[in-house]
Structures are given as structure tokens and as C-alpha cells.
Amino acid sequence: MSAAGALALLLAALLPLRSPRWARRGVAALGVLFLLPAAEASGAWPFVLLAAGAAFLATPFPLVLASAGAVVVALRPDASAPAAAAAAGLAVAAVADGLYAWLRARRASGADALVPALAAGTLLALVLALVDSGGVLSWTFGVGADAGRVVLPGVGVALGTALVAALGGVLLLGGAKVAPEVLSVRPVGVVALWGAVLAATLGVGLALVRLGPLAEEIGASAARSLAVLVAAAGTLAVSLLEGSGETTTDAAAESRRATLGTRVAVGLALVAATTAGLEAWWRVGTYTTALTAAAAAAVLLGLAALEPEARLAGARYAVFLVALLALVFV
């Protein structure tokens, strides 16, 4: 059921940009319904709330992250999580929506439409190179299990192909960005990045099939690795779709939406930090725990993302999002 929820959320994220929001929201709501049976375990709540927030917002970036979270639920249905992670799940949806709105505002202001795809392709290549301690570099992919590392046949070949395609696409788009006289290679770079998306999707799908009989034996790192792969590949797919479509966005309206989403995320991060402190005080007699410190740091990063005069706004949004994701995947 949770795997079906992940697929529904990903499909909602990749619906054509001109499709009505109610259609995206309806498909995403179906994904949330598939996740509800897993909500008996506390570890599923952060991802269920992330999916619910993404379905309400009905924008691609939150839906991609919700799909990645559903993969974790599918592989670790009985996991537990602190209460603070639930609030962080909603915060992730809010700041991902803010980042998406900020990118749309930049594009409406005349920024290169394929720069986000270039960044997302670079991210996917890095993830593929680092996942499984670099196993994809030797065309293999394995996960940690009770009996040790288990190699999944065929997955490494698909992910290795995705890595080669992602590197090729990034180099072609990067070269066209640095040397405008070779803009003719941009379409080839886009095709290569789409090839990376398809190969990575095939690899993750095959991994989920192979892991079916091992669901009770795999560790948390395996679930997180596949979730990161889903998030990276989905983000690249959304960026490519955005870069290929026409924009009629109001830059000012999208900027206001980005600010509002980030403010909501900061408020939810503050709730998560307070909850983490109270829970730690109740359980261990002190609020000075690693989770409380991480949640407080996320709040500070969120406040930095709200600073209107600071530079590198996109990087500040991204760092805040990563900090919140760390709380959700605790």
C-alpha cells in the first residue's frame, strides 16, 4: 500500500504543468490514503503529514519529497520516530513549496529556465556516486541487512547508467552555460538528463521489487538511500518539465508565496524544536539532546532564509530544507 502511495504522489508531482490543481490534488490525496494504514507506527507519522501537506499545496517539489518519504514507510513500516519529526514533516512541505515558488519567480524575472535542471542533475550525479559507499561506480548496488550487505542484481547496472547519463547531461548543459556559442548542445543535454531520470527510476523500482522479501531484514540506511534517490530523480524530472514549459507566472505573487511558505515552515520548525525539548525533558530529564539542538539549528536557518537583504537566497532555502529533512529522517 505504501509503495502504491509513493507512486501516486510521484505521478501527482509529474502531471503536466497546465493540468488543473484539483487533478494534482486528487491524485496526491489518493497517495495519502494509501499511506494511512501505516500510520499505526509512530515512524510513519512524519511522512504521512508530509504527504498530507504536499497534497494540500499540490505543487511538485513537496509531492516529490512526499513520494520519497512514502518509500521509507514502505520499507520500514514498523519504525518509530519522535513527536518533533511529525511537525518537521509539515515544515518540509511548506519550505519545499516556498523553494518552488522562488524558482518560478526567478524564471518569470528572466532567469535561465534550465539552471534548476543543471543543479538537480548535479545533485543526482552526486547521490548516485555516493550511495552504497560508491558501489554504483562499480555497477553494483547493495543494502545493509541483518546478514550483512545484500547486492541487488540488476539495480547497479540501471543506477550506473543513470550516473553516466546524468554526468553527460550536466557537462553538456554546463558547457552551454559557460560557452553560449555551443547552445546547440542544450537539447542533447536535456535528453541525457531525461535518460538519467528514467534509468534511476528503473533502478529504484527494481530495488523495491528485490527488497520485497527482505523488508523485515534491511536497515534504516537502505530505506534512506532509496528515498534520497527518489527525491533526487524526481526533483530532476520536475526541473526538466519546468524548464521546457512556457511560463505565465507573476513574479511578485510567487515571491510572496515563497516568503509565506518559509514563514510557515519556520513556525513549524519552532514547534518541532519545542516539542523535541519537552519530549527530551520528559524522557531523560534534560532538553539538551542532539535532536533539540538540530531542531533549534533548523529554526535559525529558517530565519536566515527569511532575511530579505541576504544574498544566495536559493542556497538558504535549500540549506533550510536539508535541515528539516534531517529532522524527518531522524
C-alpha positions in Angstrom: 0.0 0.0 0.0 2.7 2.5 0.9 4.6 1.7 -2.3 1.4 2.5 -4.2 1.2 5.7 -2.3 4.7 6.6 -3.3 3.8 6.0 -7.0 0.6 8.1 -6.7 2.5 11.0 -5.1 5.2 10.9 -7.7 2.6 10.9 -10.5 0.9 13.9 -9.0 4.2 15.7 -9.0 4.8 15.0 -12.6 1.4 15.8 -14.0 1.6 18.4 -16.9 2.1 21.9 -15.6 -1.1 23.2 -17.2 -3.2 20.5 -15.6 -5.7 21.9 -13.1 -4.6 21.9 -9.5 -7.6 19.8 -8.4 -6.4 17.0 -10.6 -2.9 17.1 -8.9 -4.5 17.3 -5.5 -6.9 14.4 -6.2 -4.0 12.0 -7.3 -2.0 13.1 -4.3 -4.9 12.6 -1.9 -5.1 9.0 -3.2 -1.4 8.6 -2.3 -2.2 9.9 1.3 -5.0 7.3 1.6 -2.6 4.5 0.7 -0.3 5.7 3.5 -2.9 5.9 6.2 -2.8 2.2 7.1 0.8 2.5 8.0 0.1 5.4 10.5 -0.2 2.9 13.3 3.5 3.2 13.7 4.9 6.5 15.0 7.7 6.4 12.4 5.1 6.8 9.6 3.6 10.0 11.0 6.2 12.5 9.7 5.8 11.1 6.2 2.0 10.9 6.4 1.9 14.6 7.5 4.4 15.5 4.8 2.2 13.8 2.2 -0.9 15.5 3.5 0.8 18.9 3.4 2.1 18.2 -0.1 -1.4 17.1 -1.3 -2.9 20.3 0.1 -0.3 22.5 -1.6 -0.4 20.4 -4.8 3.0 21.7 -6.0 5.7 19.4 -7.5 8.6 19.8 -5.0 6.6 18.9 -1.9 5.0 16.0 -3.7 8.4 14.6 -4.8 9.6 14.7 -1.2 6.4 13.1 0.0 6.9 10.3 -2.5 10.4 9.7 -1.2 9.0 9.6 2.4 6.4 7.0 1.3 9.3 4.8 0.1 10.7 4.8 3.7 7.3 3.9 5.1 7.0 1.0 2.6 10.4 -0.4 3.5 10.2 0.3 7.3 6.5 0.1 8.2 7.2 -0.6 12.0 9.8 2.2 12.6 9.4 4.7 15.4 10.1 8.4 15.4 9.9 11.3 18.0 6.9 13.6 18.0 9.1 16.5 16.8 9.6 14.8 13.5 5.9 15.0 12.8 5.9 18.8 12.9 9.1 18.8 10.8 7.2 16.8 8.2 4.7 19.6 7.7 7.5 22.1 7.7 9.3 20.3 4.9 6.2 20.5 2.7 5.9 24.3 3.4 9.6 25.2 2.7 9.7 22.9 -0.4 6.6 24.9 -1.7 8.5 28.1 -0.9 11.6 27.0 -2.8 9.4 26.0 -5.8 7.7 29.4 -5.8 11.1 31.2 -5.5 12.4 29.3 -8.6 9.2 30.2 -10.5 9.6 33.8 -9.5 13.2 33.9 -10.8 12.2 32.3 -14.1 9.4 34.9 -14.5 12.0 37.6 -14.0 14.1 36.2 -16.9 16.5 33.7 -15.3 17.7 30.7 -17.4 14.9 28.1 -17.2 17.4 25.2 -17.3 19.6 26.3 -14.4 17.5 24.3 -11.8 17.8 21.2 -14.0 21.5 21.7 -14.1 21.6 21.9 -10.3 19.3 18.9 -10.0 21.3 16.9 -12.4 24.5 17.6 -10.5 22.7 16.6 -7.2 21.5 13.3 -8.8 25.0 12.5 -10.0 26.5 13.2 -6.6 23.9 11.0 -4.9 24.5 8.1 -7.3 28.3 8.4 -6.8 28.0 8.4 -3.0 25.1 5.9 -2.4 26.1 2.5 -1.2 29.6 3.8 -0.4 30.3 4.3 -4.1 29.0 0.9 -5.2 27.3 2.3 -8.2 30.7 3.3 -9.6 31.5 -0.4 -10.0 28.0 -1.1 -11.4 26.7 -2.7 -8.3 24.2 -1.7 -5.6 23.6 -3.3 -2.2 21.8 -2.6 1.0 22.6 -3.3 4.6 20.7 -6.2 6.1 20.9 -8.3 9.3 23.1 -10.8 7.5 25.4 -8.1 6.0 25.4 -6.3 2.7 23.0 -7.8 0.1 23.7 -7.0 -3.5 20.6 -6.4 -5.6 21.0 -7.9 -9.1 20.5 -5.5 -12.0 20.0 -2.5 -9.8 23.6 -1.4 -10.1 23.5 -1.5 -13.9 20.5 0.7 -14.0 21.9 3.2 -11.5 25.3 3.2 -13.2 23.6 4.0 -16.5 21.8 6.8 -14.7 25.1 8.2 -13.3 26.7 8.2 -16.8 23.7 9.9 -18.3 23.5 12.5 -15.5 27.2 13.3 -15.8 26.8 13.7 -19.6 23.8 15.9 -19.3 25.4 18.1 -16.6 28.6 18.5 -18.7 26.6 19.4 -21.8 24.3 21.9 -20.1 27.2 23.3 -18.1 29.3 23.8 -21.2 26.4 25.6 -23.0 26.0 27.8 -19.9 29.7 28.7 -19.8 30.2 29.0 -23.6 26.9 30.4 -25.2 28.3 29.7 -28.7 27.6 26.0 -28.2 24.0 26.4 -27.2 23.1 23.7 -29.8 24.2 21.0 -27.3 21.5 22.0 -24.8 18.8 19.7 -26.3 21.2 16.8 -26.2 22.0 17.6 -22.5 18.2 17.7 -21.7 17.8 14.3 -23.4 20.7 12.8 -21.4 19.2 14.1 -18.2 15.8 12.6 -19.1 17.7 9.3 -19.7 19.2 9.6 -16.2 15.7 10.1 -14.7 14.4 7.0 -16.5 17.3 4.8 -15.6 17.3 5.9 -11.9 13.5 5.3 -11.8 14.0 1.8 -13.2 16.8 1.1 -10.7 14.7 2.2 -7.7 11.7 0.3 -8.9 13.8 -2.9 -9.4 15.3 -2.3 -6.0 11.9 -2.2 -4.4 10.9 -5.4 -6.1 14.1 -7.1 -5.0 13.7 -5.9 -1.4 10.1 -7.2 -1.0 11.2 -10.5 0.6 13.8 -8.7 2.7 11.6 -6.0 4.1 12.0 -7.2 7.7 15.8 -7.5 7.5 17.0 -4.3 5.9 18.3 -1.4 7.9 17.3 2.2 8.1 20.2 3.2 5.8 18.8 1.2 2.9 15.4 2.9 3.1 17.0 6.3 3.3 19.3 5.6 0.4 16.3 4.7 -1.9 14.3 7.7 -0.6 17.2 10.0 -1.5 17.4 8.5 -4.9 13.7 9.0 -5.4 13.9 12.6 -4.2 16.9 13.4 -6.5 15.5 11.8 -9.6 12.0 13.3 -9.0 13.5 16.8 -8.5 15.4 16.5 -11.7 12.3 15.4 -13.6 10.3 18.3 -12.2 13.1 20.8 -13.1 13.2 19.5 -16.6 9.4 19.8 -17.0 9.5 23.3 -15.6 12.4 24.3 -17.9 10.6 23.0 -21.1 7.3 24.7 -20.5 6.2 28.2 -21.0 5.7 30.5 -18.0 3.0 33.0 -17.4 3.9 33.4 -13.7 3.5 36.6 -11.8 7.0 37.1 -10.3 5.7 39.3 -7.4 3.0 36.8 -6.5 5.4 33.9 -6.5 7.8 35.8 -4.3 5.1 36.5 -1.8 4.2 32.8 -1.9 7.8 31.8 -1.3 8.0 34.1 1.7 4.7 32.9 3.2 5.8 29.2 2.8 9.1 29.9 4.5 7.4 31.7 7.4 5.0 28.8 7.9 8.0 26.4 7.8 9.9 28.5 10.4 6.8 28.4 12.7 6.5 24.6 12.3 10.3 24.2 12.9 9.8 26.2 16.2 7.0 23.8 17.1 9.3 20.9 16.4 12.1 22.4 18.5 9.8 23.0 21.4 8.3 19.5 21.1 11.8 18.0 21.0 12.8 19.8 24.1 9.7 18.9 26.1 9.9 15.2 25.0 13.6 15.1 25.9 12.9 16.6 29.3 10.1 14.1 29.9 12.1 11.1 28.9 15.7 11.9 30.0 15.4 14.8 32.3 17.1 17.4 30.1 16.3 19.3 26.9 20.0 19.3 25.8 19.8 16.5 23.3 21.1 16.1 19.8 17.5 16.3 18.4 16.7 19.5 20.2 19.9 21.1 19.0 19.2 20.1 15.4 15.7 21.5 15.6 16.9 24.7 17.1 19.6 25.0 14.3 16.8 24.4 11.7 14.9 27.4 13.2 17.9 29.6 12.9 18.5 28.5 9.3 14.9 29.3 8.6 15.2 32.8 10.0 18.3 33.3 7.8 16.2 32.2 4.7 13.7 34.9 5.6 16.3 37.6 5.6 15.3 39.8 2.6 18.7 41.5 2.2 20.9 38.5 2.3 22.4 37.0 -0.9 22.2 33.5 -2.2 18.6 33.2 -1.4 18.3 29.8 -3.2 21.1 28.3 -1.2 19.5 29.5 2.0 16.2 27.9 1.1 18.0 24.7 0.2 20.0 24.5 3.4 16.9 25.1 5.5 15.1 22.3 3.6 18.0 19.9 4.2 18.0 20.8 7.9 14.3 20.0 8.1 14.7 16.7 6.2 17.4 15.7 8.7 14.7 16.0 11.4 12.2 14.0 9.5 14.6 11.2 8.7 16.0 11.1 12.3 
